[in-house]
Structures are given as C-alpha cells and as structure tokens.
C-alpha cells in the first residue's frame, strides 16, 4: 500500500535528511532523480531504501532500476505523488529517490594504487569550501578526469548536501571522500611521497608552466579567501591561473576543472 501522508514517520525521517545535523546523526543522505538513483544502483552503493511514486515514474530506465534494486533485496517504499513532492527539491519530480548510506575513507585507508604513478591523477584537496554546488561540480570533474576523490579540510561543506549530490551527477557514489585536518594531511603526504600543488592569485608560476607528476594533491581554498597561509606553506608548488579580462578570479569549480584537465593533458602526453 502506498504511503499517502507526508506526516508519516518514515517520510518525516527522510525529509529530515535535508539537514546536515540529521545526515551526521544517521550517516544517511537522500538522492533524488532517475540518473542519480541509477548511478547508485549501478555502482552498488549502500542503498537503504528506494522511494518510488509510481504515477510520476514514467521512465523505462527508472522502472528497470527499481526492478534491479528489488531483485538485489533493496527495500522499496511506494508513496503517492503528493508525498514524493514533499520530499523533492526538483521543479518536475521524476518519482524516484533513494536513501543511501554515506561512504567515507580515511587517509590510512587510501590504497597503494592511489599513490602509485600512472594509476590515478591523485586527489583534490579543498579547504573551507562553502558552496555545495561547487563541491558537487568538482566531484563530477574528478570523476571525468580519473582522479581518486576529494580530501576535505576545515569547515568544508558536506558532500552529501542535496545541492552537492545533485551537482555531482552521480560522482558522489564513485569518488572517495576523506575528512582530515591539515596536520594529518601533511604527515600522510610526507609518508606516501605525494606532492601537493596549491593555487593562489599571488603565485608566480603560471599553471601551464608548472611540472605535474601524478599522483598529486591539487589544493584549493575557500571561495572568499583562498588557501590559508598554513595550507599554502604545506604545498610544494603554488600556481596561478592568469586573468586576461577584468575578472580577478574564476569560480572555484571552474578553476578546479581548468587545473584538473591541464594535469590530465600532461598525463596523456607522456603515454
């Protein structure tokens, strides 16, 4: 029987996952949309529950995704259109969502392949990043270029924020994510021998002239203030992206994309 009340305790618990506090308490998050849920199923994410509004779900791929998840033993919660809309952040809800368990990695858990030349581009390190959309876009670009994931320093936004999950276009399920202090990161990078390249508008090295030896750590700071002095001091190299027009900086996600594709082009040139 479909759930028809938005006050149902299970629905209220799912809706509460829009709050960072509840995501921290439960280690769960809610992903909405056919593409996102399809990625969750295809990447074998730890799905707790699928939420399905049958009348809104008009996609054959979406229906196949539900069948595949059911076959794999995932619980499916059927709800009315109104109930699903009470959970949705989309203008046109597609009738498919998933409650998924968060997946975190520690620095000590990072495998040897993530520190081996030729296996990966490396990691993006983000310090005090505040915009969840930017974080989601960076995750998406990391997936596109073959990076391993992101390392989050300081008060960086939650990658499982709805806006970040949506912006990642499914990369949140495949990219590894680490939370770390700067001190722990410095000790780890010294131990495994991975260089860290920081970004700064005060740097003297053009990013196109720098030497990149993946795997590396590509370190970017907050949208307002950039990298802290402490994080910049921990970098082995600092690079800048030159501005030809009146703008004095790029959007953070755009800057990360420019740098990641520059690193990727260097890797391709050496193969």
N, C-alpha and C positions, 0 to 999 in steps of 0.2 A: 504493500500500500504506500502511495506517495505521501511524503510529509507536506502538509498544506499550510502549516502555521510558521510564520517567521519567528515566533516566540518559543518554538520547540527547543529544548535544552541543547540538542546536538547542533542545531543551526546557530544558536547563540554562541556556542563554543567555537564554531568555525568562523563566525563573523568576528569574534574577538581576536583572531589571528592577524587582523589588520593592525593590531597594537604590538609594538616592539616588546613590551613587557610580557605579553602573553606568549609571543614566539619564544622568548628566552625561557619562560617557565616550562613550556611544553616541548621545546625543541622541534616544533612543527611549523609549517607555513602552508598557505593556500595558493595554489597556482590555478589560473583560470584561462580557458581558451583551448581550442582544438589542437593548435600547434604545440602549445606548452605541455598539455597533458599527453599528447602523442609522443613528445620527446621524453617525458618522464617514464612512460611505459617502455619505449624502445631502448632507453639507456638503463633499464632495470633499477630505477630509483626506488627508494623505500616508501611506497605509497601506502598510506594507512586506509584511506577511503576515497573512492570516486564519488563525486556529486553530479547527478545527471537529471536534467529537466527534459524528458523525452520529447515534448512538443517543440522545444527550442532547438533540439539537436537534429539538424537536417542534413548533416554531412555524412556521407557513407564512410569516409575515413574515421570520423568521430565515432560512429556506431561500431565499426570494426575495432577501434581502440578499446571501447567498453567491453566488447566480447572477449578480446585478448586478455584484458585485465581480469575479468571474471574467471576466465579459464586458468589464470595464474593464481587464483584464490584471493584476489583483492575484493574487499567489501565494496558494494555499490549501494549508494544511498539515493533513492529516487525522490525527487521533490517536484513541487508544482512550479509553474513559470514564475509566479509572484515570489515564491520563496527563493528561487535562484536569483532573481533580480535583486533581492535584498542582500545577497552576498556579492553581487557583481560590481565591478568598477568600470565596466565597458558600457558604451552607449548602446551597442547591439549585442547583448549576451548570446553566446553560442550554445549555452546549455550544458557545458562540460567543465568541471573543475576537479581538483584533486587536493586532498590534504596529504602532504608529503613530509617525511621526517628529514630534518636538516642533516647535512653531511659536512663535518669539519675535519680538517687534517692538522696535525701539529708539525712543527719543524722537524722533530725527531722521527716522525712517520714518513717524511718525504723519502721516496725510494732512491736508490743509487742511479737509476736511469734518469732522474731529474737533475743529476749533477754530472752527467756524462756528456762530453762533447758529441754533437751530432744527433742526440736523442730528442732534444727539445730546445726551443728558443730560451726557455727559462721562465721567470716569474715577473709579474708586475707588482711592485710594492706601492701601496697607497697610504699616505699619512693624512689623517684628519679630513678625509674627503666627506663632504656633507650632502651631496646631491645623489639620491638613489638612482635617478635616471642615468647619470654619468657612470656610476658603478656598473649598472646593467649593461650599458653600451660597451664598457671596457671588457667585461666578461665575454661579450659577443665577439669582440675583436680578438681577444686572446684565443678563443676557440678557432676563429678563422685562420690565424697565422700559425697555430700549432704550439702555443705557449701552454705551460702546465697549469697556471692558475694565478690567483692573486694572494698577496700577503698584506693583511690589513693592520696598520699601526695606529695607535692612539684612538681618537674618537671618530673613527671612520664609520660611515653609515652601515646599517645592516644589509648584507647582500640578499637577504630573504624578505626585505621590504617589498610590498606589492609592485611598486614602481620599478625597483631593480629587477625583480623576477621577470616582469613584463619586458623591460628593456633588453634583457639578456637573450630573449628569443630562444630559450631552452638551454643556453650555455651554462646556466646555473646548475644543471644536472650533470654536466660533464667536466666542468672546470673544478680543480681543487681549490679550497679556500682555507686560509690559515689566519688566525688572530695571534699577534705576537707583540711583545714590547720591542722597542728599538735595541735595547741592550741584548736581548736574547737573539735577535736577528743578526747583530754584529758578531756575536760569538759563533753562531751557526755558520755564517758565510765564511768566516775565517777557517772554521774546521773543515768545511767541504771544499773550500777554494773557489767559490763563485764570486766574480767581480760584480760590483754594484755601480751603475751609472745613474747619476741624478740629473734632474732638469732644473734649469734656473735661467731667468732672463738676464742675470748678471754673469753667466758663464761666458768664457771667451772662445770656447770651441763650438763651431757650427756642427749640428748633429750629423750633417752629411760628411764631415771630415773626420769624425771620431772613428776609433777602432772598436769593433764589437766582436767579442769572442764567446758566442753562446755555448753553454747556457749562462745567462747573466741575470742580474736583478735590475730591472728598469724602475727607478724610483721617482714618483711624482707626488707633489704635495697638494694641499687644500686649494680649492677654487679661489679663495680670497688671498691667502698668504703664501702659497707655495710651500716648499720644504722648509722645515725648521733648520736652524743653524746646526743642531745636533745631528739631524739626519744627513744634511749636506756634508758635514765633516766626516761622516761614516762612508761616503761614496768614494770610489776610486777615481771616478771621472765625472765631470759636470759638463753638460751640453746645453745649447740653446737652440731654439727654432727661430730663425730670423723673421722679422715682420717688415714687409715692404710698404704696407699702407699705413693708415692712421691707427689701426688697432694695435694695442700693445701686447696682446696675448691671444691664444686660442682657447676655445672651450676645452676643458680638461679631457673629455673623452676623445675629442678630435686630436688633441696633442698626443695622447697615448696611441691613437691609431697611426698617426704620421710616423712616430718613432718605431712602433712595432713593425710596420711594413718596411721601414728602412733596414731594420735588423734582418727581417725575412729576406730582403733582396740581397743582402750580403751573404747570407747562408746559401742562397740559390747560386750566387756567382761562384762559390767555392766548390760546388758539387759537380 
